């Protein structure tokens, strides 16, 4: 009977852990940055429904897997494989698997954001990265990712803004005030994006931003 109760608790914890997978995907990988940047592209183009949300999430997911592949391989080699072979315990596997992910987050986290959450946590100033708790690192990483995503988004918006300004100025000079500038600017923005191979440039920029 006690064994059945223990198995039930383990099953409950497993189900609860599965529900946290999407949250982990958003908070400890590059998914947030990639999805926000893709959203900026759609907004800059002025096509709120193209590509649809499902397509953007799918692209962001596979780009995340591509970017995180080296980290996931380290987790598999250092934690999952030894655990499957029975060489280490689950606690040791968790500790080993956490290290590559923490290293990835540290590389993408600004010192300013990390210092902010260390201060908010009211803890002593850490001497090394190992002294920084994961619960402090994760929100600092997310804030840094958002800032980076908005910086990239700003650069994406600039050429589209120029087109909007040119079209608006042209329409005003022609006296066509009643014609919506966005209606005229949209095909030009799409044409520009296609001519410069925008998806190729943006994808390369996103991946290289994690370097």
C-alpha atoms as an extended CHARMM CRD file, in Angstrom:
* protein
*
       211  EXT
         1         1  UNK       CA              0.0000000000        0.0000000000        0.0000000000  PROA      1               0.0000000000
         2         2  UNK       CA              2.7280000000        2.5280000000        0.8060000000  PROA      2               0.0000000000
         3         3  UNK       CA              4.3990000000        1.6350000000       -2.4970000000  PROA      3               0.0000000000
         4         4  UNK       CA              1.1480000000        2.3430000000       -4.3710000000  PROA      4               0.0000000000
         5         5  UNK       CA              0.9310000000        5.7140000000       -2.6360000000  PROA      5               0.0000000000
         6         6  UNK       CA              4.5280000000        6.5340000000       -3.5860000000  PROA      6               0.0000000000
         7         7  UNK       CA              3.8950000000        5.6060000000       -7.2180000000  PROA      7               0.0000000000
         8         8  UNK       CA              0.7800000000        7.7700000000       -7.2540000000  PROA      8               0.0000000000
         9         9  UNK       CA              2.7610000000       10.7280000000       -5.9660000000  PROA      9               0.0000000000
        10        10  UNK       CA              5.4670000000       10.1370000000       -8.5810000000  PROA      10              0.0000000000
        11        11  UNK       CA              2.8220000000        9.9650000000      -11.3100000000  PROA      11              0.0000000000
        12        12  UNK       CA              1.2490000000       13.1710000000      -10.0510000000  PROA      12              0.0000000000
        13        13  UNK       CA              4.6250000000       14.9250000000      -10.0540000000  PROA      13              0.0000000000
        14        14  UNK       CA              5.3270000000       13.6240000000      -13.5630000000  PROA      14              0.0000000000
        15        15  UNK       CA              2.0260000000       14.9650000000      -14.8980000000  PROA      15              0.0000000000
        16        16  UNK       CA              2.6620000000       18.2780000000      -13.1790000000  PROA      16              0.0000000000
        17        17  UNK       CA              6.1440000000       18.4220000000      -14.6620000000  PROA      17              0.0000000000
        18        18  UNK       CA              4.7750000000       17.8430000000      -18.1560000000  PROA      18              0.0000000000
        19        19  UNK       CA              2.4630000000       20.8340000000      -17.7740000000  PROA      19              0.0000000000
        20        20  UNK       CA              5.5130000000       22.9710000000      -16.9870000000  PROA      20              0.0000000000
        21        21  UNK       CA              7.3090000000       22.0400000000      -20.2180000000  PROA      21              0.0000000000
        22        22  UNK       CA              5.8460000000       24.9840000000      -22.2150000000  PROA      22              0.0000000000
        23        23  UNK       CA              6.8870000000       27.3860000000      -19.4530000000  PROA      23              0.0000000000
        24        24  UNK       CA             10.4140000000       25.9450000000      -19.4900000000  PROA      24              0.0000000000
        25        25  UNK       CA             10.4990000000       26.2720000000      -23.2710000000  PROA      25              0.0000000000
        26        26  UNK       CA              9.7060000000       29.9790000000      -22.9830000000  PROA      26              0.0000000000
        27        27  UNK       CA             11.9890000000       30.7860000000      -20.0600000000  PROA      27              0.0000000000
        28        28  UNK       CA             15.2510000000       28.8420000000      -20.4310000000  PROA      28              0.0000000000
        29        29  UNK       CA             15.7130000000       28.7420000000      -24.2140000000  PROA      29              0.0000000000
        30        30  UNK       CA             15.8960000000       31.2600000000      -27.0400000000  PROA      30              0.0000000000
        31        31  UNK       CA             12.2290000000       30.7200000000      -27.9130000000  PROA      31              0.0000000000
        32        32  UNK       CA             11.1110000000       34.0630000000      -26.4740000000  PROA      32              0.0000000000
        33        33  UNK       CA             13.5930000000       36.0980000000      -28.4980000000  PROA      33              0.0000000000
        34        34  UNK       CA             12.8410000000       34.2660000000      -31.7280000000  PROA      34              0.0000000000
        35        35  UNK       CA              9.0570000000       34.4790000000      -31.4080000000  PROA      35              0.0000000000
        36        36  UNK       CA              9.0840000000       38.1840000000      -30.4960000000  PROA      36              0.0000000000
        37        37  UNK       CA             11.3290000000       39.0160000000      -33.4610000000  PROA      37              0.0000000000
        38        38  UNK       CA              9.0750000000       37.0750000000      -35.8260000000  PROA      38              0.0000000000
        39        39  UNK       CA              6.1130000000       38.9780000000      -34.4130000000  PROA      39              0.0000000000
        40        40  UNK       CA              7.8990000000       42.2630000000      -35.1470000000  PROA      40              0.0000000000
        41        41  UNK       CA              8.3840000000       41.1810000000      -38.7590000000  PROA      41              0.0000000000
        42        42  UNK       CA              4.6880000000       40.5250000000      -39.1890000000  PROA      42              0.0000000000
        43        43  UNK       CA              3.7760000000       43.8330000000      -37.5610000000  PROA      43              0.0000000000
        44        44  UNK       CA              6.3310000000       45.7420000000      -39.6280000000  PROA      44              0.0000000000
        45        45  UNK       CA              4.9860000000       44.2670000000      -42.8420000000  PROA      45              0.0000000000
        46        46  UNK       CA              1.4770000000       45.2630000000      -41.8130000000  PROA      46              0.0000000000
        47        47  UNK       CA              0.0580000000       41.7470000000      -42.2620000000  PROA      47              0.0000000000
        48        48  UNK       CA             -1.4710000000       40.8820000000      -38.8730000000  PROA      48              0.0000000000
        49        49  UNK       CA             -2.6770000000       37.4500000000      -39.9850000000  PROA      49              0.0000000000
        50        50  UNK       CA              0.1020000000       36.3800000000      -42.3630000000  PROA      50              0.0000000000
        51        51  UNK       CA              1.9630000000       34.3270000000      -41.3970000000  PROA      51              0.0000000000
        52        52  UNK       CA             -0.6130000000       33.0070000000      -38.9120000000  PROA      52              0.0000000000
        53        53  UNK       CA              0.2720000000       32.4590000000      -35.2740000000  PROA      53              0.0000000000
        54        54  UNK       CA              0.6100000000       28.6940000000      -35.7080000000  PROA      54              0.0000000000
        55        55  UNK       CA              3.2160000000       29.1610000000      -38.4360000000  PROA      55              0.0000000000
        56        56  UNK       CA              5.2110000000       31.6870000000      -36.3810000000  PROA      56              0.0000000000
        57        57  UNK       CA              5.1790000000       29.4090000000      -33.3340000000  PROA      57              0.0000000000
        58        58  UNK       CA              6.2560000000       26.4510000000      -35.4900000000  PROA      58              0.0000000000
        59        59  UNK       CA              9.1200000000       28.4200000000      -37.0380000000  PROA      59              0.0000000000
        60        60  UNK       CA             10.1720000000       29.6990000000      -33.6040000000  PROA      60              0.0000000000
        61        61  UNK       CA             10.0620000000       26.1750000000      -32.1760000000  PROA      61              0.0000000000
        62        62  UNK       CA             12.3270000000       24.6200000000      -34.8050000000  PROA      62              0.0000000000
        63        63  UNK       CA             14.7080000000       27.5800000000      -34.8100000000  PROA      63              0.0000000000
        64        64  UNK       CA             14.8970000000       27.1620000000      -31.0370000000  PROA      64              0.0000000000
        65        65  UNK       CA             15.7460000000       23.5010000000      -31.4380000000  PROA      65              0.0000000000
        66        66  UNK       CA             18.4210000000       24.4570000000      -33.9720000000  PROA      66              0.0000000000
        67        67  UNK       CA             19.9550000000       27.1040000000      -31.7050000000  PROA      67              0.0000000000
        68        68  UNK       CA             19.7320000000       24.9510000000      -28.5870000000  PROA      68              0.0000000000
        69        69  UNK       CA             20.9860000000       21.7480000000      -30.2550000000  PROA      69              0.0000000000
        70        70  UNK       CA             24.5490000000       21.9690000000      -28.8170000000  PROA      70              0.0000000000
        71        71  UNK       CA             23.1560000000       22.6180000000      -25.3420000000  PROA      71              0.0000000000
        72        72  UNK       CA             20.6710000000       19.7610000000      -25.5840000000  PROA      72              0.0000000000
        73        73  UNK       CA             23.4250000000       17.4530000000      -26.8080000000  PROA      73              0.0000000000
        74        74  UNK       CA             25.4950000000       18.3170000000      -23.7310000000  PROA      74              0.0000000000
        75        75  UNK       CA             22.4920000000       17.6010000000      -21.5000000000  PROA      75              0.0000000000
        76        76  UNK       CA             21.9790000000       14.2380000000      -23.2070000000  PROA      76              0.0000000000
        77        77  UNK       CA             25.6550000000       13.3020000000      -22.9640000000  PROA      77              0.0000000000
        78        78  UNK       CA             26.2210000000       14.4630000000      -19.3720000000  PROA      78              0.0000000000
        79        79  UNK       CA             22.8810000000       13.6260000000      -17.7760000000  PROA      79              0.0000000000
        80        80  UNK       CA             20.4060000000       11.5500000000      -19.7800000000  PROA      80              0.0000000000
        81        81  UNK       CA             22.7770000000        8.8870000000      -21.1110000000  PROA      81              0.0000000000
        82        82  UNK       CA             24.4690000000        8.1840000000      -17.7220000000  PROA      82              0.0000000000
        83        83  UNK       CA             21.0480000000        8.0990000000      -16.0490000000  PROA      83              0.0000000000
        84        84  UNK       CA             19.7230000000        5.6340000000      -18.6220000000  PROA      84              0.0000000000
        85        85  UNK       CA             22.7960000000        3.4660000000      -18.0470000000  PROA      85              0.0000000000
        86        86  UNK       CA             22.1870000000        3.5340000000      -14.2980000000  PROA      86              0.0000000000
        87        87  UNK       CA             25.5220000000        5.2040000000      -13.5670000000  PROA      87              0.0000000000
        88        88  UNK       CA             24.0570000000        8.2080000000      -11.7390000000  PROA      88              0.0000000000
        89        89  UNK       CA             20.9570000000        9.0030000000       -9.7160000000  PROA      89              0.0000000000
        90        90  UNK       CA             18.0910000000       11.2430000000      -10.7840000000  PROA      90              0.0000000000
        91        91  UNK       CA             19.3500000000       14.0250000000       -8.5240000000  PROA      91              0.0000000000
        92        92  UNK       CA             22.8090000000       13.8450000000      -10.0830000000  PROA      92              0.0000000000
        93        93  UNK       CA             21.2780000000       13.7860000000      -13.5560000000  PROA      93              0.0000000000
        94        94  UNK       CA             19.2650000000       16.9080000000      -12.7800000000  PROA      94              0.0000000000
        95        95  UNK       CA             22.3450000000       18.6970000000      -11.4760000000  PROA      95              0.0000000000
        96        96  UNK       CA             24.4300000000       17.7210000000      -14.5010000000  PROA      96              0.0000000000
        97        97  UNK       CA             21.6780000000       18.5550000000      -16.9580000000  PROA      97              0.0000000000
        98        98  UNK       CA             21.2000000000       21.9690000000      -15.4130000000  PROA      98              0.0000000000
        99        99  UNK       CA             24.7930000000       23.0710000000      -16.0240000000  PROA      99              0.0000000000
       100       100  UNK       CA             24.7250000000       23.3550000000      -19.8650000000  PROA      100             0.0000000000
       101       101  UNK       CA             21.4200000000       25.2300000000      -19.7300000000  PROA      101             0.0000000000
       102       102  UNK       CA             22.7580000000       27.6190000000      -17.0950000000  PROA      102             0.0000000000
       103       103  UNK       CA             25.8580000000       28.2320000000      -19.2160000000  PROA      103             0.0000000000
       104       104  UNK       CA             23.6620000000       29.0820000000      -22.1890000000  PROA      104             0.0000000000
       105       105  UNK       CA             21.5830000000       31.4800000000      -20.1170000000  PROA      105             0.0000000000
       106       106  UNK       CA             24.6690000000       33.1490000000      -18.6410000000  PROA      106             0.0000000000
       107       107  UNK       CA             26.0370000000       33.8030000000      -22.1470000000  PROA      107             0.0000000000
       108       108  UNK       CA             22.8260000000       35.5770000000      -23.1520000000  PROA      108             0.0000000000
       109       109  UNK       CA             22.1780000000       37.4390000000      -19.8870000000  PROA      109             0.0000000000
       110       110  UNK       CA             23.3800000000       40.9740000000      -19.3410000000  PROA      110             0.0000000000
       111       111  UNK       CA             25.2630000000       41.6810000000      -16.1300000000  PROA      111             0.0000000000
       112       112  UNK       CA             22.9490000000       44.6110000000      -15.4580000000  PROA      112             0.0000000000
       113       113  UNK       CA             19.8490000000       42.4010000000      -15.5410000000  PROA      113             0.0000000000
       114       114  UNK       CA             21.5370000000       39.7490000000      -13.4270000000  PROA      114             0.0000000000
       115       115  UNK       CA             22.5800000000       42.3580000000      -10.8630000000  PROA      115             0.0000000000
       116       116  UNK       CA             19.0060000000       43.6510000000      -10.7450000000  PROA      116             0.0000000000
       117       117  UNK       CA             17.5260000000       40.3010000000       -9.7420000000  PROA      117             0.0000000000
       118       118  UNK       CA             20.3570000000       39.5790000000       -7.3230000000  PROA      118             0.0000000000
       119       119  UNK       CA             19.4550000000       42.8540000000       -5.6320000000  PROA      119             0.0000000000
       120       120  UNK       CA             15.7240000000       42.1090000000       -5.7190000000  PROA      120             0.0000000000
       121       121  UNK       CA             16.3960000000       38.6910000000       -4.1600000000  PROA      121             0.0000000000
       122       122  UNK       CA             18.2000000000       40.4950000000       -1.2980000000  PROA      122             0.0000000000
       123       123  UNK       CA             21.0970000000       38.0860000000       -1.4330000000  PROA      123             0.0000000000
       124       124  UNK       CA             24.7980000000       38.6590000000       -1.0320000000  PROA      124             0.0000000000
       125       125  UNK       CA             26.7190000000       39.5420000000       -4.1590000000  PROA      125             0.0000000000
       126       126  UNK       CA             27.7650000000       36.2270000000       -5.7550000000  PROA      126             0.0000000000
       127       127  UNK       CA             31.4920000000       35.7160000000       -6.2310000000  PROA      127             0.0000000000
       128       128  UNK       CA             31.1510000000       33.2650000000       -9.1110000000  PROA      128             0.0000000000
       129       129  UNK       CA             28.4370000000       32.1770000000      -11.5260000000  PROA      129             0.0000000000
       130       130  UNK       CA             27.9990000000       28.9990000000       -9.5210000000  PROA      130             0.0000000000
       131       131  UNK       CA             26.8030000000       31.1460000000       -6.6030000000  PROA      131             0.0000000000
       132       132  UNK       CA             23.9060000000       32.5420000000       -8.6470000000  PROA      132             0.0000000000
       133       133  UNK       CA             20.7260000000       30.5210000000       -7.9570000000  PROA      133             0.0000000000
       134       134  UNK       CA             18.7420000000       29.3540000000      -10.9540000000  PROA      134             0.0000000000
       135       135  UNK       CA             15.6110000000       31.1400000000       -9.7110000000  PROA      135             0.0000000000
       136       136  UNK       CA             17.5840000000       34.4050000000       -9.9950000000  PROA      136             0.0000000000
       137       137  UNK       CA             19.1910000000       33.5640000000      -13.3310000000  PROA      137             0.0000000000
       138       138  UNK       CA             15.9890000000       32.6300000000      -15.1670000000  PROA      138             0.0000000000
       139       139  UNK       CA             14.1070000000       35.9670000000      -14.8250000000  PROA      139             0.0000000000
       140       140  UNK       CA             17.3170000000       37.8870000000      -15.5860000000  PROA      140             0.0000000000
       141       141  UNK       CA             17.7240000000       35.7810000000      -18.7230000000  PROA      141             0.0000000000
       142       142  UNK       CA             14.1210000000       36.4090000000      -19.8050000000  PROA      142             0.0000000000
       143       143  UNK       CA             14.4570000000       40.1810000000      -19.3630000000  PROA      143             0.0000000000
       144       144  UNK       CA             17.6980000000       40.1630000000      -21.3530000000  PROA      144             0.0000000000
       145       145  UNK       CA             16.0320000000       38.1380000000      -24.0940000000  PROA      145             0.0000000000
       146       146  UNK       CA             13.1660000000       40.6200000000      -24.3270000000  PROA      146             0.0000000000
       147       147  UNK       CA             15.5670000000       43.5470000000      -24.5660000000  PROA      147             0.0000000000
       148       148  UNK       CA             17.5790000000       41.8510000000      -27.2990000000  PROA      148             0.0000000000
       149       149  UNK       CA             14.3980000000       40.9520000000      -29.1880000000  PROA      149             0.0000000000
       150       150  UNK       CA             13.1770000000       44.5510000000      -29.0770000000  PROA      150             0.0000000000
       151       151  UNK       CA             16.5550000000       45.8210000000      -30.2820000000  PROA      151             0.0000000000
       152       152  UNK       CA             16.3970000000       43.4890000000      -33.2760000000  PROA      152             0.0000000000
       153       153  UNK       CA             12.7570000000       44.4400000000      -33.8130000000  PROA      153             0.0000000000
       154       154  UNK       CA             13.6640000000       48.1370000000      -33.9150000000  PROA      154             0.0000000000
       155       155  UNK       CA             16.1820000000       47.4950000000      -36.6830000000  PROA      155             0.0000000000
       156       156  UNK       CA             13.5770000000       45.4780000000      -38.5780000000  PROA      156             0.0000000000
       157       157  UNK       CA             11.0250000000       48.2830000000      -38.3250000000  PROA      157             0.0000000000
       158       158  UNK       CA             13.2910000000       50.9840000000      -39.7890000000  PROA      158             0.0000000000
       159       159  UNK       CA             13.0640000000       50.0890000000      -43.5260000000  PROA      159             0.0000000000
       160       160  UNK       CA              9.3160000000       49.5470000000      -43.2400000000  PROA      160             0.0000000000
       161       161  UNK       CA              8.9640000000       52.9260000000      -41.5130000000  PROA      161             0.0000000000
       162       162  UNK       CA             10.8630000000       54.5990000000      -44.3440000000  PROA      162             0.0000000000
       163       163  UNK       CA              8.4610000000       53.1150000000      -46.8950000000  PROA      163             0.0000000000
       164       164  UNK       CA              5.4650000000       54.3090000000      -44.8700000000  PROA      164             0.0000000000
       165       165  UNK       CA              6.9000000000       57.8280000000      -44.6670000000  PROA      165             0.0000000000
       166       166  UNK       CA              7.6490000000       57.9620000000      -48.4000000000  PROA      166             0.0000000000
       167       167  UNK       CA              4.1890000000       56.7090000000      -49.3460000000  PROA      167             0.0000000000
       168       168  UNK       CA              2.4810000000       59.0780000000      -46.9070000000  PROA      168             0.0000000000
       169       169  UNK       CA              4.4630000000       62.0710000000      -48.1920000000  PROA      169             0.0000000000
       170       170  UNK       CA              3.7330000000       61.1360000000      -51.8120000000  PROA      170             0.0000000000
       171       171  UNK       CA              0.0080000000       60.7890000000      -51.2130000000  PROA      171             0.0000000000
       172       172  UNK       CA             -0.1410000000       64.1220000000      -49.3650000000  PROA      172             0.0000000000
       173       173  UNK       CA              1.7360000000       65.8930000000      -52.1520000000  PROA      173             0.0000000000
       174       174  UNK       CA             -0.7500000000       64.4620000000      -54.6680000000  PROA      174             0.0000000000
       175       175  UNK       CA             -3.6940000000       65.5560000000      -52.5540000000  PROA      175             0.0000000000
       176       176  UNK       CA             -4.8750000000       61.9970000000      -52.0030000000  PROA      176             0.0000000000
       177       177  UNK       CA             -5.4720000000       62.4830000000      -48.3030000000  PROA      177             0.0000000000
       178       178  UNK       CA             -8.4650000000       60.1540000000      -48.0690000000  PROA      178             0.0000000000
       179       179  UNK       CA             -6.5280000000       57.1400000000      -49.3970000000  PROA      179             0.0000000000
       180       180  UNK       CA             -5.0520000000       55.0840000000      -46.5060000000  PROA      180             0.0000000000
       181       181  UNK       CA             -1.2200000000       55.1110000000      -46.8090000000  PROA      181             0.0000000000
       182       182  UNK       CA             -0.9940000000       51.6190000000      -45.3370000000  PROA      182             0.0000000000
       183       183  UNK       CA             -3.0900000000       50.2520000000      -48.2100000000  PROA      183             0.0000000000
       184       184  UNK       CA             -0.5700000000       51.5730000000      -50.7490000000  PROA      184             0.0000000000
       185       185  UNK       CA              2.5520000000       50.8690000000      -48.6840000000  PROA      185             0.0000000000
       186       186  UNK       CA              1.7170000000       47.2050000000      -48.0280000000  PROA      186             0.0000000000
       187       187  UNK       CA              2.6080000000       45.8080000000      -51.4840000000  PROA      187             0.0000000000
       188       188  UNK       CA              5.8230000000       47.8520000000      -51.5460000000  PROA      188             0.0000000000
       189       189  UNK       CA              6.8760000000       46.5100000000      -48.1330000000  PROA      189             0.0000000000
       190       190  UNK       CA              6.1260000000       42.9480000000      -49.1970000000  PROA      190             0.0000000000
       191       191  UNK       CA              8.0390000000       43.5020000000      -52.4640000000  PROA      191             0.0000000000
       192       192  UNK       CA             11.0470000000       44.9080000000      -50.5860000000  PROA      192             0.0000000000
       193       193  UNK       CA             11.0120000000       42.0210000000      -48.1330000000  PROA      193             0.0000000000
       194       194  UNK       CA             10.9140000000       39.4770000000      -50.9700000000  PROA      194             0.0000000000
       195       195  UNK       CA             13.5960000000       41.2050000000      -53.0650000000  PROA      195             0.0000000000
       196       196  UNK       CA             16.1200000000       41.3240000000      -50.2120000000  PROA      196             0.0000000000
       197       197  UNK       CA             15.2730000000       37.7200000000      -49.2380000000  PROA      197             0.0000000000
       198       198  UNK       CA             14.0250000000       38.9360000000      -45.8850000000  PROA      198             0.0000000000
       199       199  UNK       CA             13.3490000000       35.5770000000      -44.2830000000  PROA      199             0.0000000000
       200       200  UNK       CA             16.8870000000       34.4620000000      -45.0430000000  PROA      200             0.0000000000
       201       201  UNK       CA             18.3840000000       37.6430000000      -43.5670000000  PROA      201             0.0000000000
       202       202  UNK       CA             16.2020000000       37.6130000000      -40.4880000000  PROA      202             0.0000000000
       203       203  UNK       CA             16.7820000000       33.9330000000      -39.7940000000  PROA      203             0.0000000000
       204       204  UNK       CA             20.5350000000       34.3670000000      -40.0950000000  PROA      204             0.0000000000
       205       205  UNK       CA             20.4650000000       37.4260000000      -37.8580000000  PROA      205             0.0000000000
       206       206  UNK       CA             18.4440000000       35.6470000000      -35.1810000000  PROA      206             0.0000000000
       207       207  UNK       CA             20.7010000000       32.5840000000      -35.1300000000  PROA      207             0.0000000000
       208       208  UNK       CA             23.8800000000       34.6560000000      -35.1450000000  PROA      208             0.0000000000
       209       209  UNK       CA             22.5650000000       36.8030000000      -32.2780000000  PROA      209             0.0000000000
       210       210  UNK       CA             22.9820000000       33.7600000000      -30.0150000000  PROA      210             0.0000000000
       211       211  UNK       CA             26.6530000000       33.4070000000      -30.9390000000  PROA      211             0.0000000000
